[in-house]
Amino acid sequence: MKVLILRSAGTNCDRETAHAFSLVGGTPEFLHINELLANPGALANYRVLALPGGFSYGDDLAAGRVLATEMRMKMLPELQAFVADGGMAIGICNGFQVLAKTGLLPGPAENGQTITLTHNNSHRYEDSWVDLEVTSDKCAWTRKGESYFVPIAHAEGKLVASDATLDALEANDQVVFKYAGRNPNGSHRDIAGICDETGRVLGLMPHPERHIEPWQHPYWTAAGLATQADGLRLFENALASAH
């Protein structure tokens, strides 16, 4: 399973994301956005597109805005064809912000941007661990009923949308992750991650790639090592779905 790890100025979670895919048998390759924009058709050579976390272009205009604008203006047809042909995509943290601003999430992209990720209710950067529950049967990256304990690290993680958009997401089974017990940023309806209508494009604010080894769990010395780290399950699900 060839995985394209897309980088730009400010990306800083690319190696962790690549390592996660490698652990489940994927073959990750790094590509800078400038290289992909010079040859957008190269996207068809991959099975999975991953947009890692970080601060693309410094988040100067808004989190993910510049990278999203480049992708939407210069390669949207190729992105749509990639998904239509069965490709899978994931946007983690800043990557989720990018996918939302391109319109690929929640989609369809021709409708433009219908959700955003904005400043946390706390008005500060949040860096902690959260409990998540999977609420969707549709998403290829997850299995309904799963629970995850993974870290967050963001200042603009509050998902905001109109009631009509939120109602449609819930009716279409596109709400994949919800914060369980504690909502760290004030996201509407406790939403931590969503997918598109195909179920193959996933965006989430928490970082599953930062909990792929059991010893990364903050309480492992007291609770003991788990047999599997929570975040790794998501990448295993993707590998199974991609085949």
C-alpha positions in Angstrom: 0.0 0.0 0.0 1.8 3.1 -1.2 1.1 6.1 1.0 1.9 9.7 0.0 2.9 11.8 3.0 2.4 15.4 1.8 4.7 18.0 3.3 4.8 21.8 3.2 6.7 24.5 5.0 5.7 24.1 8.7 4.7 20.4 8.6 6.1 18.7 11.6 4.4 15.3 12.1 5.3 13.8 8.8 7.8 11.3 10.1 5.5 10.0 12.9 2.7 9.6 10.4 5.0 7.7 8.0 6.3 5.5 10.8 2.7 4.6 11.8 1.9 3.4 8.2 5.2 1.5 8.1 4.3 -0.4 11.2 1.1 -1.8 9.6 2.8 -2.7 6.3 2.3 0.5 4.3 5.0 2.0 2.1 5.1 5.7 2.8 6.8 8.2 0.5 7.4 11.9 1.2 6.5 14.6 -1.3 6.6 18.4 -0.9 3.5 20.2 -2.0 5.5 22.1 -4.7 6.5 18.7 -6.3 2.9 17.5 -6.3 1.5 20.8 -7.7 4.1 20.5 -10.5 2.7 17.1 -11.4 -0.8 16.6 -9.8 -1.3 13.4 -11.8 1.3 11.7 -9.6 -1.3 11.4 -6.9 -2.8 8.5 -8.9 0.3 6.4 -8.1 -0.7 6.2 -4.5 -3.4 4.3 -2.5 -3.5 6.7 0.4 -2.9 10.5 0.8 -1.9 11.6 4.3 -1.8 15.3 5.4 0.0 15.3 8.7 -0.1 17.8 11.6 1.9 20.9 12.0 1.6 24.5 11.0 1.5 24.6 7.2 2.9 27.9 6.0 2.9 29.0 9.7 -0.9 29.1 9.7 -0.4 32.8 8.9 -3.8 33.5 7.4 -5.6 30.8 9.4 -4.8 27.2 10.2 -4.3 25.3 7.0 -5.7 28.1 4.8 -2.7 28.7 2.4 -2.1 25.0 1.7 -5.9 24.4 1.3 -6.1 27.3 -1.2 -3.1 25.9 -3.2 -4.7 22.4 -3.4 -8.1 23.6 -4.2 -7.0 26.1 -6.9 -4.3 24.0 -8.6 -5.3 20.3 -8.2 -8.9 19.9 -7.1 -9.9 17.7 -10.1 -7.0 15.3 -9.4 -8.0 15.1 -5.7 -11.6 14.4 -6.6 -10.5 11.7 -9.2 -8.3 10.1 -6.6 -11.2 9.7 -4.2 -13.6 8.6 -6.9 -11.1 5.9 -8.0 -11.1 4.4 -4.4 -8.2 6.3 -2.9 -8.2 7.0 0.8 -7.1 10.1 2.6 -6.5 11.3 6.1 -5.9 14.7 7.5 -4.6 14.9 11.1 -4.9 18.2 13.1 -3.5 20.7 10.6 -4.3 18.2 7.8 -7.9 18.2 8.9 -8.0 22.0 8.8 -6.7 21.8 5.2 -9.2 19.2 4.1 -12.1 21.3 5.6 -10.9 24.4 3.8 -10.6 22.7 0.5 -14.2 21.4 0.8 -13.1 17.8 0.6 -14.5 17.4 4.1 -17.3 17.0 4.6 -17.8 17.3 0.8 -18.7 17.3 -1.9 -15.9 19.6 -2.8 -17.9 21.6 -5.4 -20.0 22.9 -2.5 -16.9 24.7 -1.1 -16.1 25.1 2.6 -19.0 24.3 4.9 -17.2 23.7 8.2 -14.2 25.2 9.9 -11.8 24.6 12.8 -11.4 27.7 14.8 -9.9 28.9 18.1 -10.5 26.8 21.2 -13.0 28.0 23.7 -10.1 28.3 26.2 -8.4 30.8 23.9 -5.1 28.9 24.3 -3.1 26.0 22.9 -4.4 22.8 24.3 -2.0 19.9 24.8 -3.4 16.9 26.6 -4.8 13.4 26.1 -8.5 12.8 25.3 -11.0 9.9 25.1 -12.7 9.4 21.8 -15.6 7.2 20.7 -16.3 6.0 17.2 -19.9 6.8 16.3 -19.9 5.9 12.5 -20.4 2.7 10.6 -19.4 4.4 7.3 -15.7 5.3 7.9 -13.2 2.9 6.4 -10.5 4.1 8.9 -12.5 3.0 12.0 -15.0 0.5 13.4 -18.1 1.7 15.2 -17.9 1.1 18.9 -14.1 1.5 19.1 -12.7 3.8 21.7 -9.4 5.7 21.5 -7.1 7.4 24.0 -4.9 9.8 22.1 -3.2 13.2 22.5 -4.3 16.5 21.1 -2.1 19.5 20.4 -3.9 22.5 18.8 -5.0 26.1 19.2 -7.7 26.0 16.5 -9.5 22.7 17.0 -13.0 23.8 17.6 -15.3 22.4 14.8 -17.9 24.9 13.9 -20.8 24.5 11.4 -24.4 25.5 10.9 -27.1 23.4 12.5 -28.2 22.3 9.0 -24.7 21.1 8.2 -24.3 19.3 11.5 -27.7 17.7 11.1 -26.7 16.5 7.6 -23.4 15.1 8.9 -25.2 13.1 11.6 -27.9 11.9 9.2 -25.3 10.7 6.7 -23.3 8.9 9.4 -20.3 11.2 8.7 -19.5 12.0 12.3 -16.7 9.5 13.0 -15.2 10.6 16.3 -16.7 12.4 19.3 -15.0 13.5 22.5 -16.1 11.3 25.3 -16.3 12.9 28.8 -14.3 16.0 28.1 -14.5 18.3 25.1 -11.1 20.1 25.0 -12.0 22.9 22.5 -15.7 23.5 22.5 -16.4 21.7 19.2 -20.0 21.7 18.2 -21.8 18.5 19.3 -18.4 17.2 20.7 -17.2 16.3 17.2 -13.5 15.4 17.0 -13.5 13.9 13.5 -15.6 13.4 10.3 -15.5 11.6 7.0 -16.7 12.3 3.6 -19.7 10.6 2.0 -17.5 7.7 0.7 -16.2 7.0 4.1 -12.6 6.9 2.7 -11.6 10.5 3.5 -11.1 11.1 7.3 -10.2 14.2 9.2 -9.6 14.4 12.9 -8.0 16.9 15.3 -6.4 14.4 17.8 -3.1 12.6 16.9 -3.4 8.8 16.5 0.2 8.7 15.1 1.4 9.8 18.6 0.0 6.7 20.3 1.3 3.8 18.1 3.5 2.2 20.8 2.0 0.9 24.1 4.7 2.7 26.1 3.5 6.1 24.7 0.4 5.8 26.9 1.0 8.3 29.8 -0.2 5.8 32.4 1.5 2.7 31.2 3.8 2.4 34.2 0.8 2.3 36.6 -1.6 0.4 34.4 0.8 -1.9 32.6 1.6 -2.1 28.9 -1.3 -2.7 26.6 -1.0 -5.4 23.9 -1.7 -2.7 21.3 -1.6 1.1 21.2 -4.9 2.7 20.4 -3.7 4.9 17.6 -2.2 2.0 15.6 -5.6 0.4 15.2 -6.7 3.3 13.0 -3.8 2.6 10.6 -4.5 -1.1 10.7 -8.1 -0.5 9.7 -6.9 1.6 6.8 -4.6 -1.1 5.5 -7.4 -3.7 5.7 -9.9 -1.3 3.9 -7.3 -0.4 1.2 -7.0 -4.0 0.2 
